[in-house]
Amino acid sequence: MAAALRRVDGTREEILALLRREESMSVDDLAHELGLAGATVRRHLDVLQRDNFVRVTQVRGGTGRPRHVFSLTEAGADAFPHHYVRMTQRLLGEIVALGEDETAGRSGHQIAGVIFDRMAQRISDEYASQVRGTTLEQRARSAVELIAEEGLDFEVSARADGGVRLLGRGCLCTRIGGDPSTVRPCEHDRQMLEALIGGSVRALAPEEIPHQFQCGYAVSA
């Protein structure tokens, strides 16, 4: 994580991660996700506002009092590693390179799937030879450090069974949505990680992924 985020401890770090994932949330939303009382969440938000990590906005809808939602400030967003220019260049490059046979008869979601698959393949091709380490965990940490330069943010932890767990934030493909039968939100990342790390990589079930992360994988030998 970036140096700025290391200065934010515990629950406040989780709040920033949630706001990064959801873009804006109310106190009640945050309290529900964190399993905390609203008053506790408000105290943490007060500190984050004081430090200019979050902002509050009034949202009017229907009758009743305005709803207050919180979102990241520029400083809050900068607390996380990001490489938007590089990722944007990759996306534009893949879009320009699409042939008619790759777009004909496909929906927008399907075309996005093709683009993300090709991006993942190119990233794994570029970085595979640079991954270092003899153990699964060493290779996982090396791979995650390399692809962080692409704006792909994963945390690595060892598993009791000798494998490795990867938890990801900010994955672009998870914001696409669409028909699950035609869009494979994390399959291309799974294949990319498998190519980089070696071993077998499986996507974690939603209930296995902590709420502050968007996706997760288990890596085994």
CYANA upper distance limits for C-alpha pairs under 8 A (distance plus 0.5 A):
  1 MET  CA      5 LEU  CA      6.91
  1 MET  CA      6 ARG  CA      7.43
  1 MET  CA     79 ALA  CA      8.27
  1 MET  CA     80 PHE  CA      6.53
  1 MET  CA     81 PRO  CA      6.65
  2 ALA  CA      6 ARG  CA      7.22
  2 ALA  CA     78 ASP  CA      8.46
  2 ALA  CA     79 ALA  CA      6.20
  2 ALA  CA     80 PHE  CA      5.85
  2 ALA  CA     81 PRO  CA      5.97
  3 ALA  CA      7 ARG  CA      7.51
  3 ALA  CA     79 ALA  CA      7.56
  4 ALA  CA      8 VAL  CA      7.90
  4 ALA  CA     78 ASP  CA      8.07
  4 ALA  CA     79 ALA  CA      5.28
  4 ALA  CA     80 PHE  CA      8.17
  5 LEU  CA     13 GLU  CA      7.61
  5 LEU  CA     79 ALA  CA      5.15
  5 LEU  CA     80 PHE  CA      6.91
  8 VAL  CA     12 ARG  CA      6.64
  8 VAL  CA     13 GLU  CA      5.91
  9 ASP  CA     13 GLU  CA      6.05
 10 GLY  CA     14 GLU  CA      7.06
 11 THR  CA     15 ILE  CA      6.73
 11 THR  CA     44 HIS  CA      8.03
 12 ARG  CA     16 LEU  CA      6.80
 12 ARG  CA     44 HIS  CA      6.49
 12 ARG  CA     45 LEU  CA      8.06
 12 ARG  CA     48 LEU  CA      7.76
 13 GLU  CA     17 ALA  CA      6.74
 14 GLU  CA     18 LEU  CA      6.66
 14 GLU  CA    212 GLN  CA      6.54
 15 ILE  CA     19 LEU  CA      6.69
 15 ILE  CA     30 LEU  CA      7.63
 15 ILE  CA    212 GLN  CA      8.49
 16 LEU  CA     20 ARG  CA      6.55
 16 LEU  CA     53 PHE  CA      8.43
 16 LEU  CA     54 VAL  CA      8.48
 16 LEU  CA     72 LEU  CA      7.64
 16 LEU  CA     76 GLY  CA      7.63
 17 ALA  CA     21 ARG  CA      6.77
 17 ALA  CA    169 ARG  CA      8.38
 17 ALA  CA    212 GLN  CA      6.06
 17 ALA  CA    213 PHE  CA      8.00
 18 LEU  CA     22 GLU  CA      6.52
 18 LEU  CA     23 GLU  CA      8.35
 18 LEU  CA     30 LEU  CA      8.24
 18 LEU  CA    211 HIS  CA      8.15
 18 LEU  CA    212 GLN  CA      5.85
 18 LEU  CA    213 PHE  CA      8.38
 19 LEU  CA     23 GLU  CA      5.46
 19 LEU  CA     24 SER  CA      6.11
 19 LEU  CA     25 MET  CA      7.08
 19 LEU  CA     70 PHE  CA      8.03
 19 LEU  CA     71 SER  CA      6.30
 19 LEU  CA     72 LEU  CA      6.83
 20 ARG  CA     71 SER  CA      8.33
 20 ARG  CA     72 LEU  CA      7.33
 20 ARG  CA     77 ALA  CA      7.67
 20 ARG  CA    170 GLY  CA      7.82
 21 ARG  CA    169 ARG  CA      7.72
 21 ARG  CA    170 GLY  CA      6.78
 21 ARG  CA    212 GLN  CA      8.16
 21 ARG  CA    213 PHE  CA      8.22
 21 ARG  CA    214 GLN  CA      7.72
 23 GLU  CA     71 SER  CA      6.34
 23 GLU  CA     72 LEU  CA      7.74
 24 SER  CA     69 VAL  CA      6.47
 24 SER  CA     70 PHE  CA      5.77
 24 SER  CA     71 SER  CA      5.05
 24 SER  CA     72 LEU  CA      8.21
 25 MET  CA     29 ASP  CA      6.27
 25 MET  CA     30 LEU  CA      6.95
 25 MET  CA     69 VAL  CA      5.59
 25 MET  CA     70 PHE  CA      5.86
 25 MET  CA     71 SER  CA      7.32
 26 SER  CA     30 LEU  CA      6.76
 26 SER  CA     67 ARG  CA      8.08
 26 SER  CA     68 HIS  CA      6.52
 26 SER  CA     69 VAL  CA      4.82
 26 SER  CA     70 PHE  CA      6.50
 27 VAL  CA     31 ALA  CA      6.48
 27 VAL  CA     38 GLY  CA      6.67
 27 VAL  CA     41 VAL  CA      7.10
 27 VAL  CA     42 ARG  CA      7.25
 27 VAL  CA     68 HIS  CA      8.35
 27 VAL  CA     69 VAL  CA      7.71
 27 VAL  CA     70 PHE  CA      8.30
 28 ASP  CA     32 HIS  CA      6.59
 28 ASP  CA     38 GLY  CA      6.74
 29 ASP  CA     33 GLU  CA      6.83
 30 LEU  CA     34 LEU  CA      6.52
 30 LEU  CA     41 VAL  CA      7.66
 31 ALA  CA     35 GLY  CA      6.13
 31 ALA  CA     36 LEU  CA      5.45
 31 ALA  CA     37 ALA  CA      6.37
 31 ALA  CA     38 GLY  CA      5.94
 31 ALA  CA     41 VAL  CA      6.67
 32 HIS  CA     36 LEU  CA      7.34
 33 GLU  CA    211 HIS  CA      7.31
 34 LEU  CA    211 HIS  CA      8.42
 36 LEU  CA     40 THR  CA      7.06
 36 LEU  CA     41 VAL  CA      7.30
 37 ALA  CA     41 VAL  CA      7.01
 38 GLY  CA     42 ARG  CA      6.65
 39 ALA  CA     43 ARG  CA      6.92
 40 THR  CA     44 HIS  CA      7.10
 41 VAL  CA     45 LEU  CA      6.68
 42 ARG  CA     46 ASP  CA      6.58
 43 ARG  CA     47 VAL  CA      7.13
 44 HIS  CA     48 LEU  CA      6.84
 45 LEU  CA     49 GLN  CA      6.47
 45 LEU  CA     54 VAL  CA      7.98
 46 ASP  CA     50 ARG  CA      6.60
 47 VAL  CA     51 ASP  CA      6.73
 48 LEU  CA     52 ASN  CA      6.62
 48 LEU  CA     53 PHE  CA      5.64
 48 LEU  CA     54 VAL  CA      6.26
 49 GLN  CA     53 PHE  CA      6.30
 49 GLN  CA     54 VAL  CA      5.57
 49 GLN  CA     55 ARG  CA      6.62
 52 ASN  CA     73 THR  CA      7.19
 52 ASN  CA     75 ALA  CA      7.12
 52 ASN  CA     76 GLY  CA      7.70
 53 PHE  CA     72 LEU  CA      6.48
 53 PHE  CA     73 THR  CA      5.89
 53 PHE  CA     74 GLU  CA      8.00
 53 PHE  CA     75 ALA  CA      6.02
 53 PHE  CA     76 GLY  CA      4.59
 53 PHE  CA     77 ALA  CA      8.28
 54 VAL  CA     70 PHE  CA      6.96
 54 VAL  CA     71 SER  CA      5.99
 54 VAL  CA     72 LEU  CA      4.92
 54 VAL  CA     73 THR  CA      5.51
 54 VAL  CA     76 GLY  CA      6.76
 55 ARG  CA     70 PHE  CA      6.09
 55 ARG  CA     71 SER  CA      6.03
 55 ARG  CA     72 LEU  CA      6.74
 55 ARG  CA     73 THR  CA      6.52
 56 VAL  CA     68 HIS  CA      6.93
 56 VAL  CA     69 VAL  CA      6.11
 56 VAL  CA     70 PHE  CA      5.00
 56 VAL  CA     71 SER  CA      7.07
 57 THR  CA     68 HIS  CA      6.06
 57 THR  CA     69 VAL  CA      5.92
 57 THR  CA     70 PHE  CA      6.89
 58 GLN  CA     66 PRO  CA      6.37
 58 GLN  CA     67 ARG  CA      6.10
 58 GLN  CA     68 HIS  CA      5.10
 58 GLN  CA     69 VAL  CA      6.99
 59 VAL  CA     66 PRO  CA      6.07
 59 VAL  CA     67 ARG  CA      5.50
 59 VAL  CA     68 HIS  CA      6.54
 59 VAL  CA     69 VAL  CA      7.59
 60 ARG  CA     65 ARG  CA      8.09
 60 ARG  CA     66 PRO  CA      5.26
 60 ARG  CA     67 ARG  CA      6.73
 61 GLY  CA     66 PRO  CA      7.63
 61 GLY  CA     67 ARG  CA      8.40
 72 LEU  CA     76 GLY  CA      5.57
 72 LEU  CA     77 ALA  CA      6.45
 73 THR  CA     77 ALA  CA      6.75
 74 GLU  CA     78 ASP  CA      6.56
 75 ALA  CA     79 ALA  CA      6.87
 76 GLY  CA     80 PHE  CA      8.16
 78 ASP  CA     82 HIS  CA      8.08
 81 PRO  CA    148 ALA  CA      7.92
 81 PRO  CA    151 GLY  CA      7.08
 81 PRO  CA    153 ASP  CA      7.66
 82 HIS  CA    148 ALA  CA      8.40
 82 HIS  CA    149 GLU  CA      8.33
 82 HIS  CA    150 GLU  CA      8.18
 82 HIS  CA    151 GLY  CA      5.17
 82 HIS  CA    152 LEU  CA      8.30
 83 HIS  CA     87 MET  CA      6.83
 83 HIS  CA    149 GLU  CA      7.08
 83 HIS  CA    150 GLU  CA      6.39
 83 HIS  CA    151 GLY  CA      5.23
 84 TYR  CA     88 THR  CA      6.33
 84 TYR  CA    151 GLY  CA      7.32
 85 VAL  CA     89 GLN  CA      6.61
 86 ARG  CA     90 ARG  CA      6.78
 86 ARG  CA    150 GLU  CA      6.93
 87 MET  CA     91 LEU  CA      6.69
 87 MET  CA    150 GLU  CA      6.63
 87 MET  CA    151 GLY  CA      7.39
 88 THR  CA     92 LEU  CA      6.59
 89 GLN  CA     93 GLY  CA      6.50
 90 ARG  CA     94 GLU  CA      6.71
 90 ARG  CA    119 MET  CA      7.52
 91 LEU  CA     95 ILE  CA      6.67
 91 LEU  CA    115 ILE  CA      7.83
 91 LEU  CA    119 MET  CA      8.02
 92 LEU  CA     96 VAL  CA      6.63
 93 GLY  CA     97 ALA  CA      6.68
 94 GLU  CA     98 LEU  CA      6.84
 94 GLU  CA    115 ILE  CA      6.48
 94 GLU  CA    118 ARG  CA      7.82
 94 GLU  CA    119 MET  CA      7.63
 95 ILE  CA    115 ILE  CA      7.33
 98 LEU  CA    102 GLU  CA      6.72
 98 LEU  CA    103 THR  CA      7.71
 99 GLY  CA    103 THR  CA      7.25
100 GLU  CA    104 ALA  CA      6.30
102 GLU  CA    106 ARG  CA      8.26
102 GLU  CA    111 ILE  CA      7.96
102 GLU  CA    114 VAL  CA      8.30
103 THR  CA    107 SER  CA      8.49
103 THR  CA    111 ILE  CA      6.70
106 ARG  CA    110 GLN  CA      6.24
106 ARG  CA    111 ILE  CA      6.70
107 SER  CA    111 ILE  CA      6.75
108 GLY  CA    112 ALA  CA      6.67
109 HIS  CA    113 GLY  CA      6.79
109 HIS  CA    176 ILE  CA      7.51
109 HIS  CA    177 GLY  CA      8.38
109 HIS  CA    178 GLY  CA      6.94
109 HIS  CA    182 THR  CA      8.08
109 HIS  CA    183 VAL  CA      6.90
110 GLN  CA    114 VAL  CA      6.95
110 GLN  CA    182 THR  CA      6.71
110 GLN  CA    183 VAL  CA      6.63
111 ILE  CA    115 ILE  CA      6.83
112 ALA  CA    116 PHE  CA      6.70
113 GLY  CA    117 ASP  CA      6.58
113 GLY  CA    183 VAL  CA      6.56
113 GLY  CA    184 ARG  CA      7.35
113 GLY  CA    185 PRO  CA      8.25
114 VAL  CA    118 ARG  CA      6.75
115 ILE  CA    119 MET  CA      6.68
116 PHE  CA    120 ALA  CA      6.58
116 PHE  CA    173 CYS  CA      7.94
116 PHE  CA    188 HIS  CA      7.32
117 ASP  CA    121 GLN  CA      6.75
117 ASP  CA    188 HIS  CA      5.66
118 ARG  CA    122 ARG  CA      6.70
119 MET  CA    123 ILE  CA      6.67
120 ALA  CA    124 SER  CA      6.69
120 ALA  CA    188 HIS  CA      6.48
120 ALA  CA    189 ASP  CA      6.84
120 ALA  CA    191 GLN  CA      8.38
120 ALA  CA    192 MET  CA      6.11
121 GLN  CA    125 ASP  CA      6.61
121 GLN  CA    188 HIS  CA      8.40
121 GLN  CA    192 MET  CA      6.86
122 ARG  CA    126 GLU  CA      6.62
123 ILE  CA    127 TYR  CA      6.67
123 ILE  CA    147 ILE  CA      8.24
123 ILE  CA    192 MET  CA      8.03
124 SER  CA    128 ALA  CA      6.01
124 SER  CA    192 MET  CA      5.96
124 SER  CA    193 LEU  CA      8.11
124 SER  CA    195 ALA  CA      6.89
124 SER  CA    196 LEU  CA      6.45
125 ASP  CA    129 SER  CA      8.47
127 TYR  CA    131 VAL  CA      7.19
127 TYR  CA    143 ALA  CA      8.27
127 TYR  CA    146 LEU  CA      7.54
127 TYR  CA    147 ILE  CA      8.28
127 TYR  CA    196 LEU  CA      7.73
128 ALA  CA    195 ALA  CA      7.63
128 ALA  CA    196 LEU  CA      5.53
131 VAL  CA    139 ARG  CA      6.67
131 VAL  CA    142 SER  CA      6.01
131 VAL  CA    143 ALA  CA      6.03
131 VAL  CA    146 LEU  CA      8.21
131 VAL  CA    196 LEU  CA      7.35
131 VAL  CA    197 ILE  CA      7.96
132 ARG  CA    138 GLN  CA      7.60
132 ARG  CA    139 ARG  CA      6.11
132 ARG  CA    142 SER  CA      6.35
132 ARG  CA    143 ALA  CA      8.34
133 GLY  CA    138 GLN  CA      5.30
133 GLY  CA    139 ARG  CA      5.31
133 GLY  CA    142 SER  CA      7.73
134 THR  CA    138 GLN  CA      7.00
134 THR  CA    139 ARG  CA      7.24
135 THR  CA    139 ARG  CA      6.75
136 LEU  CA    140 ALA  CA      6.56
136 LEU  CA    163 GLY  CA      7.59
136 LEU  CA    164 VAL  CA      7.65
136 LEU  CA    197 ILE  CA      7.60
136 LEU  CA    198 GLY  CA      8.31
136 LEU  CA    199 GLY  CA      8.27
136 LEU  CA    219 VAL  CA      8.46
136 LEU  CA    220 SER  CA      8.13
136 LEU  CA    221 ALA  CA      7.50
137 GLU  CA    141 ARG  CA      6.62
137 GLU  CA    156 VAL  CA      8.38
137 GLU  CA    157 SER  CA      8.38
137 GLU  CA    158 ALA  CA      7.30
137 GLU  CA    163 GLY  CA      7.97
137 GLU  CA    164 VAL  CA      6.57
138 GLN  CA    142 SER  CA      6.62
139 ARG  CA    143 ALA  CA      6.53
139 ARG  CA    197 ILE  CA      5.98
140 ALA  CA    144 VAL  CA      6.59
140 ALA  CA    156 VAL  CA      7.64
140 ALA  CA    164 VAL  CA      8.11
140 ALA  CA    197 ILE  CA      6.04
141 ARG  CA    145 GLU  CA      6.61
141 ARG  CA    156 VAL  CA      6.92
142 SER  CA    146 LEU  CA      6.84
143 ALA  CA    147 ILE  CA      6.77
143 ALA  CA    193 LEU  CA      8.23
143 ALA  CA    196 LEU  CA      6.76
143 ALA  CA    197 ILE  CA      7.01
144 VAL  CA    148 ALA  CA      6.52
144 VAL  CA    152 LEU  CA      8.38
144 VAL  CA    153 ASP  CA      8.01
144 VAL  CA    154 PHE  CA      6.69
144 VAL  CA    155 GLU  CA      8.17
144 VAL  CA    156 VAL  CA      8.33
145 GLU  CA    149 GLU  CA      7.89
146 LEU  CA    150 GLU  CA      8.39
147 ILE  CA    151 GLY  CA      7.44
147 ILE  CA    152 LEU  CA      6.26
147 ILE  CA    153 ASP  CA      8.29
148 ALA  CA    152 LEU  CA      5.36
148 ALA  CA    153 ASP  CA      6.08
148 ALA  CA    154 PHE  CA      8.15
152 LEU  CA    168 GLY  CA      8.13
152 LEU  CA    169 ARG  CA      8.11
152 LEU  CA    170 GLY  CA      7.77
152 LEU  CA    171 CYS  CA      7.31
153 ASP  CA    168 GLY  CA      6.12
153 ASP  CA    169 ARG  CA      6.05
153 ASP  CA    170 GLY  CA      7.32
153 ASP  CA    171 CYS  CA      8.33
154 PHE  CA    166 LEU  CA      6.54
154 PHE  CA    167 LEU  CA      5.77
154 PHE  CA    168 GLY  CA      4.75
154 PHE  CA    169 ARG  CA      6.98
155 GLU  CA    166 LEU  CA      6.03
155 GLU  CA    167 LEU  CA      5.67
155 GLU  CA    168 GLY  CA      6.93
156 VAL  CA    164 VAL  CA      7.41
156 VAL  CA    165 ARG  CA      6.30
156 VAL  CA    166 LEU  CA      5.31
156 VAL  CA    167 LEU  CA      7.24
157 SER  CA    164 VAL  CA      6.30
157 SER  CA    165 ARG  CA      5.77
157 SER  CA    166 LEU  CA      7.17
158 ALA  CA    162 GLY  CA      7.38
158 ALA  CA    163 GLY  CA      6.67
158 ALA  CA    164 VAL  CA      5.06
158 ALA  CA    165 ARG  CA      6.65
159 ARG  CA    163 GLY  CA      5.54
159 ARG  CA    164 VAL  CA      5.64
159 ARG  CA    165 ARG  CA      6.82
162 GLY  CA    220 SER  CA      7.94
163 GLY  CA    218 ALA  CA      7.59
163 GLY  CA    219 VAL  CA      6.04
163 GLY  CA    220 SER  CA      5.12
163 GLY  CA    221 ALA  CA      7.42
164 VAL  CA    218 ALA  CA      6.36
164 VAL  CA    219 VAL  CA      5.50
164 VAL  CA    220 SER  CA      7.11
165 ARG  CA    216 GLY  CA      7.72
165 ARG  CA    217 TYR  CA      6.27
165 ARG  CA    218 ALA  CA      5.18
165 ARG  CA    219 VAL  CA      6.68
166 LEU  CA    216 GLY  CA      5.96
166 LEU  CA    217 TYR  CA      5.58
166 LEU  CA    218 ALA  CA      6.93
166 LEU  CA    219 VAL  CA      8.22
167 LEU  CA    209 ILE  CA      7.86
167 LEU  CA    213 PHE  CA      6.79
167 LEU  CA    214 GLN  CA      8.08
167 LEU  CA    215 CYS  CA      6.42
167 LEU  CA    216 GLY  CA      4.80
167 LEU  CA    217 TYR  CA      7.04
168 GLY  CA    213 PHE  CA      6.15
168 GLY  CA    214 GLN  CA      6.31
168 GLY  CA    215 CYS  CA      5.64
168 GLY  CA    216 GLY  CA      6.37
169 ARG  CA    212 GLN  CA      8.28
169 ARG  CA    213 PHE  CA      5.62
169 ARG  CA    214 GLN  CA      5.75
169 ARG  CA    215 CYS  CA      7.42
170 GLY  CA    214 GLN  CA      7.37
171 CYS  CA    175 ARG  CA      8.23
171 CYS  CA    214 GLN  CA      7.56
171 CYS  CA    215 CYS  CA      8.32
172 LEU  CA    176 ILE  CA      8.05
173 CYS  CA    177 GLY  CA      8.46
173 CYS  CA    185 PRO  CA      5.95
173 CYS  CA    186 CYS  CA      7.58
174 THR  CA    185 PRO  CA      6.09
174 THR  CA    186 CYS  CA      7.89
174 THR  CA    214 GLN  CA      7.94
176 ILE  CA    185 PRO  CA      8.20
177 GLY  CA    183 VAL  CA      8.06
177 GLY  CA    185 PRO  CA      8.18
178 GLY  CA    182 THR  CA      8.28
178 GLY  CA    183 VAL  CA      7.06
179 ASP  CA    183 VAL  CA      6.52
180 PRO  CA    184 ARG  CA      7.04
184 ARG  CA    188 HIS  CA      7.97
186 CYS  CA    190 ARG  CA      6.71
186 CYS  CA    203 ALA  CA      8.20
186 CYS  CA    215 CYS  CA      8.12
187 GLU  CA    191 GLN  CA      6.76
187 GLU  CA    203 ALA  CA      8.45
188 HIS  CA    192 MET  CA      6.62
189 ASP  CA    193 LEU  CA      6.57
190 ARG  CA    194 GLU  CA      6.65
190 ARG  CA    201 VAL  CA      6.74
190 ARG  CA    202 ARG  CA      7.31
190 ARG  CA    203 ALA  CA      7.35
190 ARG  CA    217 TYR  CA      7.90
191 GLN  CA    195 ALA  CA      6.67
191 GLN  CA    201 VAL  CA      8.12
192 MET  CA    196 LEU  CA      6.75
193 LEU  CA    197 ILE  CA      6.33
193 LEU  CA    198 GLY  CA      8.24
193 LEU  CA    201 VAL  CA      7.63
194 GLU  CA    198 GLY  CA      5.66
194 GLU  CA    199 GLY  CA      6.90
194 GLU  CA    200 SER  CA      6.68
194 GLU  CA    201 VAL  CA      6.03
198 GLY  CA    221 ALA  CA      8.12
199 GLY  CA    219 VAL  CA      7.21
199 GLY  CA    220 SER  CA      6.18
199 GLY  CA    221 ALA  CA      4.97
200 SER  CA    219 VAL  CA      6.08
200 SER  CA    220 SER  CA      5.75
200 SER  CA    221 ALA  CA      6.63
201 VAL  CA    217 TYR  CA      6.86
201 VAL  CA    218 ALA  CA      6.18
201 VAL  CA    219 VAL  CA      5.01
201 VAL  CA    220 SER  CA      7.10
202 ARG  CA    217 TYR  CA      5.97
202 ARG  CA    218 ALA  CA      5.91
202 ARG  CA    219 VAL  CA      7.14
203 ALA  CA    215 CYS  CA      8.28
203 ALA  CA    216 GLY  CA      6.48
203 ALA  CA    217 TYR  CA      4.95
203 ALA  CA    218 ALA  CA      6.98
204 LEU  CA    208 GLU  CA      6.44
204 LEU  CA    209 ILE  CA      7.28
204 LEU  CA    215 CYS  CA      7.92
204 LEU  CA    216 GLY  CA      5.73
204 LEU  CA    217 TYR  CA      5.55
204 LEU  CA    218 ALA  CA      6.92
205 ALA  CA    209 ILE  CA      7.45
205 ALA  CA    216 GLY  CA      8.49
206 PRO  CA    215 CYS  CA      8.33
208 GLU  CA    216 GLY  CA      8.41
209 ILE  CA    213 PHE  CA      7.10
209 ILE  CA    214 GLN  CA      8.04
209 ILE  CA    215 CYS  CA      7.12
209 ILE  CA    216 GLY  CA      6.52
